[in-house]
Amino acid sequence: MPRKKTLVIVYGGELAKDVAEQILAHQPADLQQELTVTLRCASERPKTLVEFGSDTAVCFVLQTIENEAATEEVSDGFKMCRDAVLLLTFFSYYLFRARKTHANDLLADKFSFAVLGLGDSNLLFDRQTTSAKDCNQVAQELDARLVMLGGSRQCPLGMADERSGLKEVEPWIQGLWESLR
């Protein structure tokens, strides 16, 4: 019997938790028997990236907020910041970001990944010329680093902006589930 595949949805921030739950709620019925889905707060640190196998997809839902200010408290009083503190706690991010000695194929043949960034361009200083790309630095940095380490994208990087009503989230969720079929 083939091994059941796993999707681990890692969220960082209150809005990210809501979107992670929305992703779970939209799991297609035909995938419920063949795919185990778990939600994890970034502060839980259940595993490191290299421990996930090729039968696992990791979906990161990350919230970026203005000027590195903390979001609301998440899980046991842990506070998240936009400067990737949430990534430090979940996957020993110092190793992945600060060390240049990791091989470019460190994550090759490991898990696949998807990254969805949630930001609010209303909170940026220059509101007239900003977009979802401008307010999703955490997601962009993580996506680029996972690719640099040889990670395999499950679906394209998603970036949503609260200023536009997060209209980018729903199509991205549909694309994620399609890519997991």
N, C-alpha and C positions, 0 to 999 in steps of 0.2 A: 504494500500500500504506500503510495507516495506521501511524503511528509507534507503536513499542512503548512501553508505559507503564513507569514506573520506581518502585520503592519503595526508599527509602533508610532503613535502620534505624540510628539513631544511639544508641549506648549510653554510659553514664557510670557506671563502677564494675564490680567483678568480678561481682557478682550480676546486674547489668544485662546484662553480656556473656552470661552463661548464658541469661538469658531471651531476649535478642536471637537467640541461636542456636536456641533453642526455637521462636521465631516463624518463623524461616527453615525449620526442619525440618518445621513443620506447613503449609507452603505447599501448597495443594491442587493436584493434578496438572493440573486443567483451567486453572489460572492460570500454569503454568510456561512455556507457550509465548508468552503475551501480556504477561507482566510480568517485568521484570528486577529482581532484588532484590540489594542490596548492603548489607553491614554496615560501619559506620564507628565507630571509637572517637571520642568527643567531642574528644579532643586532636589528631586528624588535621587538622582544619580544611580539608576539601576544597573547600568553596564557602561563600558567604554565602547567607542565606535568599532574598534577592531574585534570585539567579541561577537558582533552581529554577523551572521552568516549570509550566504547568497540567497537563502530562502526568506530573508527579511527585507522589508522596505521601511525606511524611517522617514516620517513626515514631520518636518519642523514647522511649527506655527509660532512666529516670533513677533513680538510687539516692540516697535521703536517709538520712544517718546522724546520730547524736546529737551535739548541741552543736558542730556544725561541725568535728568531728574528721575527719581524712583517712581515706579508705578505703585498701585495699591499692593498691599502685602499678598504674597502668594505662598501657600503651603508652609505652615509652621513659622510664620513670621519672616520668611525669607523675602527680601526685596529685590526686584529686578531693575536693572538700569539698561539704557540703550547702548552702552559701550561694550556689550558682549559679556557682562558679568554673568548673565544667565547661562551662557555657554561654558564659562569657566567651571561652574558648579556641576553641570550635567556630564560633560565629557572631558574633564581635565583639559580644558581649552588651552591652558598655558602650553601644553605639549604640542597641540596642533597648530597654534598660532605663533608662538614665540620660537620654537625650535626649528631651525632650518635644516636639521639633519635627517628629517623623515624622508624616506624614499618617495618618489613621485608615484609609485605604485602601491603605497601602503594600504590603500583601500580597494585596490583592484581585486576582483573576484570576491568581494565582500558584499555587503548590503547595497541596495539601491536607495536613493534618497530623493525627497521632494522638499522644497522650501517655499513657504508662503509667508511673506512679510506683511505686517499690519502697521500702518503709520497714520499720522494726521498732519497734513501739510498746513493746516490752520495754525499749528503751534510753531511753525518755523518763522524766522524773522522776516523774510521776504515772501509774503504770501501771494503776491501777484504773479510770480513766475515759477511757482513750485508745482511738482507733480508727485505721483505715487513713488516714482524712482527717488526723489529727493528726501523722502521721509521713511525710507526702508533700508537704512545703512546696515543694520545688524543682519538682515536676511541676505543682502547682497554680499557681505563679507563672508558669511558662512558658506553660501553657495559657491563662491569663488574658491574658497579654501578646500572644500570637499572635492571639487573638480581637480584642483592642483594636486591633491593627494591620490588621484586616480579613482575617485568615486564615480559611480554610474548614476546619472539622473534618471529618475522614474518619470518625471514630467518637467516641463520648463518652470523656471523660477516665477513665482507669482508675487505680485506686489499690489496691495490694496491701500486705498486712502480713505480715511474717515470723512474727509472733506467732500468726497464724491459719493458718500453713502456706502462705502465698501462694495460697490457694484461689481468689482472684479472678483470677489470671493466666490460667488455661486458658479460662474463658468469654470473657475480654477478647480473647485471641488469636483465638478462633473468630469473635467479632464483627468484629474487624479484617479477617480474610480475607473474610467475608461482604460487608463494605462495599466491598471492592475488586473485587468481581465486576461 
